[in-house]
């Protein structure tokens, strides 16, 4: 669970000043992220969000440690963050547009807006 969360937010501080403050689950970069395969990176983040949402709603959730990062507030913030990041480039990819719509539907269905 923590690996999926950390993987999703791994690039949030790319390009930021060292030592600048980071608010968890809120990308702070001023420019669009440029990586070798932005499609693959964002599609992986989409997949992470589906896994996290599924675990949160599953009967396995109560078995997670009490200090898990997977709380409703964090999941809502992660959905908001991931939807915003994918929205920046979704117009360039039919797959990312579909990913975006799916994330918005899951967000709405799980009351994470």
Backbone as a printed PyTorch tensor [residue, N CA C, xyz], in Angstrom:
tensor([[[  0.8350,  -1.1890,   0.0000],
         [  0.0000,   0.0000,   0.0000],
         [  0.8780,   1.2510,   0.0000]],

        [[  1.8190,   1.2940,   0.9350],
         [  2.6960,   2.4690,   0.9920],
         [  3.5240,   2.6100,  -0.2770]],

        [[  3.9370,   1.4840,  -0.8660],
         [  4.7060,   1.5490,  -2.1150],
         [  3.8600,   2.1330,  -3.2380]],

        [[  2.5880,   1.7670,  -3.3180],
         [  1.7050,   2.3170,  -4.3530],
         [  1.5110,   3.8140,  -4.1490]],

        [[  1.3610,   4.2320,  -2.9150],
         [  1.2050,   5.6600,  -2.6290],
         [  2.4820,   6.4130,  -2.9880]],

        [[  3.6140,   5.9030,  -2.5380],
         [  4.8920,   6.5840,  -2.8190],
         [  5.1980,   6.6120,  -4.3150]],

        [[  4.8610,   5.5450,  -5.0160],
         [  5.0620,   5.5100,  -6.4620],
         [  4.2130,   6.5740,  -7.1500]],

        [[  2.9970,   6.7640,  -6.6640],
         [  2.0910,   7.7440,  -7.2600],
         [  2.6000,   9.1690,  -7.0790]],

        [[  3.1920,   9.4570,  -5.9450],
         [  3.6320,  10.8350,  -5.6660],
         [  5.1200,  11.0580,  -5.9250]],

        [[  5.8000,  10.0700,  -6.4710],
         [  7.2650,  10.1140,  -6.6050],
         [  7.7860,  11.3450,  -7.3420]],

        [[  7.0530,  11.8420,  -8.3210],
         [  7.5430,  12.9550,  -9.1370],
         [  6.9860,  14.3100,  -8.7010]],

        [[  6.2520,  14.3570,  -7.6140],
         [  5.5870,  15.6040,  -7.2190],
         [  6.5470,  16.7570,  -6.9510]],

        [[  7.7590,  16.4740,  -6.5300],
         [  8.6950,  17.5570,  -6.1940],
         [  9.7880,  17.7610,  -7.2350]],

        [[  9.6870,  17.1000,  -8.3580],
         [ 10.7000,  17.2630,  -9.4010],
         [ 10.7320,  18.7280,  -9.8340]],

        [[ 11.9230,  19.3120,  -9.8130],
         [ 12.0890,  20.7060, -10.2270],
         [ 11.9160,  21.7210,  -9.1120]],

        [[ 11.5970,  21.2740,  -7.9210],
         [ 11.4130,  22.2000,  -6.7960],
         [ 12.7480,  22.5490,  -6.1560]],

        [[ 12.7690,  23.6510,  -5.4660],
         [ 13.9580,  24.0700,  -4.7300],
         [ 14.2230,  23.0940,  -3.5840]],

        [[ 15.4750,  22.6950,  -3.4000],
         [ 15.7910,  21.8350,  -2.2570],
         [ 15.3870,  22.5270,  -0.9520]],

        [[ 14.7950,  21.7760,  -0.0700],
         [ 14.3900,  22.3270,   1.2150],
         [ 13.0410,  23.0190,   1.2090]],

        [[ 12.4210,  23.1760,   0.0330],
         [ 11.1010,  23.8090,   0.0070],
         [ 10.0710,  22.8600,   0.6170]],

        [[  9.0220,  23.4320,   1.1610],
         [  7.9960,  22.6610,   1.8680],
         [  7.1660,  21.8350,   0.8940]],

        [[  6.8440,  20.6110,   1.2990],
         [  5.9850,  19.7310,   0.4980],
         [  4.7310,  19.4130,   1.2820]],

        [[  3.5960,  19.6710,   0.6730],
         [  2.3140,  19.2600,   1.2230],
         [  2.0000,  17.9060,   0.6010]],

        [[  1.8530,  16.8870,   1.4250],
         [  1.6140,  15.5470,   0.8860],
         [  0.4390,  15.5260,  -0.0700]],

        [[  0.6510,  14.8050,  -1.1630],
         [ -0.3640,  14.5330,  -2.1810],
         [ -0.7750,  15.7820,  -2.9590]],

        [[  0.0770,  16.8060,  -2.9740],
         [ -0.1740,  18.0060,  -3.7610],
         [  1.0740,  18.3300,  -4.5700]],

        [[  1.0190,  18.0780,  -5.8790],
         [  2.2030,  18.4150,  -6.6810],
         [  2.4590,  19.9160,  -6.6080]],

        [[  3.7260,  20.2860,  -6.5020],
         [  4.0720,  21.6980,  -6.3400],
         [  4.8530,  22.2550,  -7.5150]],

        [[  5.1080,  21.4390,  -8.5180],
         [  5.9290,  21.9270,  -9.6310],
         [  5.1640,  22.9880, -10.4270]],

        [[  5.9350,  23.8650, -11.0090],
         [  5.3640,  24.9830, -11.7610],
         [  5.1790,  24.6530, -13.2420]],

        [[  5.8980,  23.6340, -13.7150],
         [  5.8380,  23.2560, -15.1260],
         [  5.3810,  21.8090, -15.2490]],

        [[  4.9030,  21.4690, -16.4270],
         [  4.4940,  20.0960, -16.6870],
         [  5.6950,  19.1640, -16.5660]],

        [[  5.4640,  18.0060, -15.9740],
         [  6.5070,  17.0010, -15.8140],
         [  6.9230,  16.4610, -17.1770]],

        [[  8.2200,  16.3980, -17.4100],
         [  8.7440,  15.8350, -18.6550],
         [  9.5920,  14.6270, -18.2900]],

        [[  9.1210,  13.4600, -18.6810],
         [  9.8530,  12.2110, -18.4840],
         [  9.8650,  11.4730, -19.8140]],

        [[ 10.7040,  10.4500, -19.9140],
         [ 10.8470,   9.7180, -21.1710],
         [  9.5180,   9.1560, -21.6520]],

        [[  8.7190,   8.6200, -20.7460],
         [  7.4500,   8.0040, -21.1260],
         [  6.3500,   8.5080, -20.2000]],

        [[  5.8550,   9.7050, -20.4620],
         [  4.8250,  10.2950, -19.6050],
         [  3.5640,   9.4460, -19.6150]],

        [[  3.2350,   8.8470, -20.7590],
         [  2.0560,   7.9900, -20.8350],
         [  2.1850,   6.8290, -19.8520]],

        [[  3.3070,   6.1260, -19.8970],
         [  3.5120,   4.9840, -19.0070],
         [  3.5140,   5.3890, -17.5470]],

        [[  4.1410,   6.5290, -17.2510],
         [  4.2060,   7.0250, -15.8800],
         [  2.8120,   7.3240, -15.3390]],

        [[  2.0200,   8.0490, -16.1180],
         [  0.6860,   8.4310, -15.6490],
         [ -0.2800,   7.2570, -15.6580]],

        [[ -0.1230,   6.3500, -16.6180],
         [ -0.9880,   5.1670, -16.6400],
         [ -0.6880,   4.2870, -15.4170]],

        [[  0.5630,   4.2260, -14.9990],
         [  0.9160,   3.4810, -13.7810],
         [  0.2920,   4.1410, -12.5500]],

        [[  0.2820,   5.4680, -12.5080],
         [ -0.3550,   6.1660, -11.3940],
         [ -1.8510,   5.8750, -11.3720]],

        [[ -2.4650,   5.8370, -12.5460],
         [ -3.8730,   5.4590, -12.6670],
         [ -4.0960,   4.0700, -12.0620]],

        [[ -3.2530,   3.1190, -12.4320],
         [ -3.3720,   1.7600, -11.9000],
         [ -3.2040,   1.7180, -10.3910]],

        [[ -2.2520,   2.4900,  -9.8810],
         [ -2.0640,   2.5670,  -8.4280],
         [ -3.3340,   3.0520,  -7.7390]],

        [[ -3.9850,   4.0410,  -8.3220],
         [ -5.1940,   4.5870,  -7.7110],
         [ -6.3190,   3.5620,  -7.6880]],

        [[ -6.4430,   2.7730,  -8.7470],
         [ -7.4750,   1.7320,  -8.7530],
         [ -7.2010,   0.6910,  -7.6690]],

        [[ -5.9430,   0.3160,  -7.5190],
         [ -5.5730,  -0.6500,  -6.4740],
         [ -5.8740,  -0.0740,  -5.0930]],

        [[ -5.4670,   1.1600,  -4.8560],
         [ -5.6930,   1.7780,  -3.5470],
         [ -7.1830,   1.9070,  -3.2360]],

        [[ -7.9740,   2.3130,  -4.2190],
         [ -9.4210,   2.4350,  -4.0110],
         [-10.0450,   1.0700,  -3.7320]],

        [[ -9.5760,   0.0490,  -4.4220],
         [-10.1040,  -1.3050,  -4.2160],
         [ -9.7670,  -1.8240,  -2.8240]],

        [[ -8.5400,  -1.6220,  -2.4000],
         [ -8.1370,  -2.0780,  -1.0600],
         [ -8.9260,  -1.3240,   0.0040]],

        [[ -9.1030,  -0.0220,  -0.1910],
         [ -9.8230,   0.7810,   0.7950],
         [-11.2440,   0.2640,   0.9970]],

        [[-11.8840,  -0.1800,  -0.0830],
         [-13.2670,  -0.6570,  -0.0050],
         [-13.3750,  -2.1550,   0.2770]],

        [[-12.2660,  -2.8560,   0.3510],
         [-12.3170,  -4.3130,   0.4980],
         [-12.3920,  -4.7400,   1.9610]],

        [[-12.7020,  -6.0100,   2.1540],
         [-12.7320,  -6.5550,   3.5140],
         [-11.3230,  -6.7330,   4.0800]],

        [[-10.3100,  -6.5100,   3.2480],
         [ -8.9270,  -6.5670,   3.7230],
         [ -8.5060,  -5.2850,   4.4430]],

        [[ -9.2190,  -4.2000,   4.1860],
         [ -8.8190,  -2.9080,   4.7510],
         [ -8.6400,  -2.9420,   6.2740]],

        [[ -9.5600,  -3.5620,   7.0180],
         [ -9.3750,  -3.5880,   8.4780],
         [ -8.1130,  -4.3330,   8.9370]],

        [[ -7.5260,  -5.1120,   8.0480],
         [ -6.3140,  -5.8500,   8.3970],
         [ -5.0430,  -5.0180,   8.2380]],

        [[ -5.1680,  -3.8350,   7.6420],
         [ -4.0000,  -2.9630,   7.4910],
         [ -3.5790,  -2.4170,   8.8550]],

        [[ -2.3060,  -2.0640,   8.9960],
         [ -1.8560,  -1.4810,  10.2700],
         [ -2.6270,  -0.2010,  10.5890]],

        [[ -2.7760,   0.0890,  11.8550],
         [ -3.5490,   1.2680,  12.2620],
         [ -2.9170,   2.5720,  11.7810]],

        [[ -1.6210,   2.5610,  11.5070],
         [ -0.9490,   3.7790,  11.0410],
         [ -0.8180,   3.8320,   9.5160]],

        [[ -1.6730,   3.0950,   8.8070],
         [ -1.6130,   3.0780,   7.3460],
         [ -1.8270,   4.4740,   6.7690]],

        [[ -1.1730,   4.7280,   5.6600],
         [ -1.3860,   5.9850,   4.9390],
         [ -2.7030,   5.9560,   4.1720]],

        [[ -3.2950,   4.7850,   4.0370],
         [ -4.5180,   4.6450,   3.2470],
         [ -5.7350,   4.9860,   4.0990]],

        [[ -5.9650,   6.2830,   4.2460],
         [ -7.1450,   6.7850,   4.9500],
         [ -8.0610,   7.4290,   3.9180]],

        [[ -9.3030,   7.6770,   4.3100],
         [-10.2320,   8.3140,   3.3740],
         [ -9.7150,   9.6920,   2.9540]],

        [[ -9.2020,  10.4560,   3.8970],
         [ -8.6980,  11.7990,   3.5780],
         [ -7.5170,  11.7260,   2.6130]],

        [[ -6.5870,  10.8210,   2.8650],
         [ -5.4330,  10.6860,   1.9730],
         [ -5.8440,  10.1610,   0.6100]],

        [[ -6.7700,   9.2040,   0.5860],
         [ -7.2320,   8.6670,  -0.6930],
         [ -7.9330,   9.7520,  -1.5030]],

        [[ -8.7520,  10.5710,  -0.8520],
         [ -9.4170,  11.6810,  -1.5440],
         [ -8.3810,  12.6580,  -2.1040]],

        [[ -7.3610,  12.9740,  -1.3110],
         [ -6.3030,  13.8860,  -1.7700],
         [ -5.5210,  13.2740,  -2.9240]],

        [[ -5.2480,  11.9800,  -2.8560],
         [ -4.5380,  11.3000,  -3.9460],
         [ -5.3620,  11.3000,  -5.2260]],

        [[ -6.6680,  11.0780,  -5.1150],
         [ -7.5200,  11.1240,  -6.3040],
         [ -7.5030,  12.5210,  -6.9110]],

        [[ -7.6730,  13.5360,  -6.0810],
         [ -7.6640,  14.9200,  -6.5760],
         [ -6.3450,  15.2230,  -7.2760]],

        [[ -5.2420,  14.8380,  -6.6540],
         [ -3.9110,  15.0730,  -7.1900],
         [ -3.6910,  14.3350,  -8.4980]],

        [[ -4.0620,  13.0650,  -8.5430],
         [ -3.8210,  12.2560,  -9.7360],
         [ -4.7030,  12.7090, -10.8900]],

        [[ -5.9340,  13.0540, -10.6090],
         [ -6.8240,  13.5770, -11.6500],
         [ -6.2490,  14.8740, -12.2220]],

        [[ -5.7430,  15.7460, -11.3790],
         [ -5.1550,  17.0090, -11.8530],
         [ -3.9290,  16.7580, -12.7220]],

        [[ -3.0600,  15.8450, -12.2970],
         [ -1.8370,  15.5690, -13.0520],
         [ -2.1680,  14.9510, -14.4050]],

        [[ -3.0690,  13.9820, -14.4250],
         [ -3.4370,  13.3440, -15.6970],
         [ -4.1660,  14.3370, -16.5970]],

        [[ -4.9600,  15.2200, -16.0140],
         [ -5.6860,  16.2250, -16.8090],
         [ -4.7470,  17.1070, -17.6200]],

        [[ -3.5390,  17.3420, -17.0960],
         [ -2.5740,  18.1930, -17.7940],
         [ -2.1770,  17.6490, -19.1580]],

        [[ -2.2080,  16.3320, -19.3350],
         [ -1.7400,  15.7430, -20.5970],
         [ -2.7690,  14.8440, -21.2750]],

        [[ -3.9370,  14.6850, -20.6840],
         [ -4.9310,  13.7470, -21.2200],
         [ -5.3800,  14.1010, -22.6330]],

        [[ -5.3370,  15.3750, -22.9810],
         [ -5.7770,  15.7660, -24.3230],
         [ -4.8880,  15.1710, -25.4090]],

        [[ -3.6940,  14.7250, -25.0400],
         [ -2.7600,  14.1550, -26.0130],
         [ -2.8560,  12.6400, -26.1330]],

        [[ -3.7160,  12.0080, -25.3550],
         [ -3.7650,  10.5490, -25.3410],
         [ -5.1830,  10.0460, -25.0920]],

        [[ -5.7410,   9.2890, -26.0390],
         [ -7.0730,   8.7130, -25.8130],
         [ -7.1010,   7.7870, -24.5900]],

        [[ -6.0160,   7.0660, -24.3520],
         [ -5.9650,   6.1610, -23.2000],
         [ -5.9880,   6.9570, -21.8970]],

        [[ -5.2000,   8.0250, -21.8220],
         [ -5.1990,   8.8360, -20.6030],
         [ -6.5360,   9.5440, -20.4060]],

        [[ -7.2120,   9.9110, -21.4890],
         [ -8.5570,  10.4880, -21.3580],
         [ -9.5040,   9.4690, -20.7360]],

        [[ -9.3970,   8.2160, -21.1710],
         [-10.2250,   7.1540, -20.6010],
         [ -9.8510,   6.9200, -19.1310]],

        [[ -8.5460,   6.8880, -18.8430],
         [ -8.0940,   6.7390, -17.4540],
         [ -8.6970,   7.8410, -16.5830]],

        [[ -8.6850,   9.0550, -17.0960],
         [ -9.2020,  10.2050, -16.3630],
         [-10.6870,  10.0360, -16.0550]],

        [[-11.4590,   9.6110, -17.0430],
         [-12.8950,   9.4060, -16.8320],
         [-13.1510,   8.3070, -15.8070]],

        [[-12.3810,   7.2390, -15.8820],
         [-12.5350,   6.1450, -14.9120],
         [-12.2180,   6.6440, -13.5070]],

        [[-11.1230,   7.3870, -13.3480],
         [-10.7710,   7.9090, -12.0260],
         [-11.8580,   8.8320, -11.4800]],

        [[-12.4030,   9.6870, -12.3300],
         [-13.4760,  10.5840, -11.8880],
         [-14.6980,   9.7920, -11.4440]],

        [[-15.0260,   8.7210, -12.1660],
         [-16.1700,   7.8830, -11.7910],
         [-15.9280,   7.1790, -10.4600]],

        [[-14.7470,   6.6070, -10.2830],
         [-14.4240,   5.9290,  -9.0190],
         [-14.4430,   6.9410,  -7.8730]],

        [[-13.8670,   8.1040,  -8.1090],
         [-13.8550,   9.1640,  -7.0940],
         [-15.2890,   9.4990,  -6.6620]],

        [[-16.1620,   9.6750,  -7.6220],
         [-17.5520,  10.0240,  -7.3300],
         [-18.2730,   8.8670,  -6.6270]],

        [[-18.1160,   7.6470,  -7.1490],
         [-18.8060,   6.4910,  -6.5780],
         [-18.3700,   6.2030,  -5.1450]],

        [[-17.1310,   6.5050,  -4.8180],
         [-16.6350,   6.2230,  -3.4710],
         [-16.7260,   7.4350,  -2.5420]],

        [[-17.3420,   8.5130,  -3.0350],
         [-17.5280,   9.6950,  -2.1950],
         [-16.2300,  10.3650,  -1.7960]],

        [[-15.3000,  10.4430,  -2.7440],
         [-13.9740,  10.9980,  -2.4600],
         [-13.7780,  12.3810,  -3.0710]],

        [[-14.8550,  13.0350,  -3.4180],
         [-14.7480,  14.3490,  -4.0690],
         [-14.4450,  15.4440,  -3.0690]]])
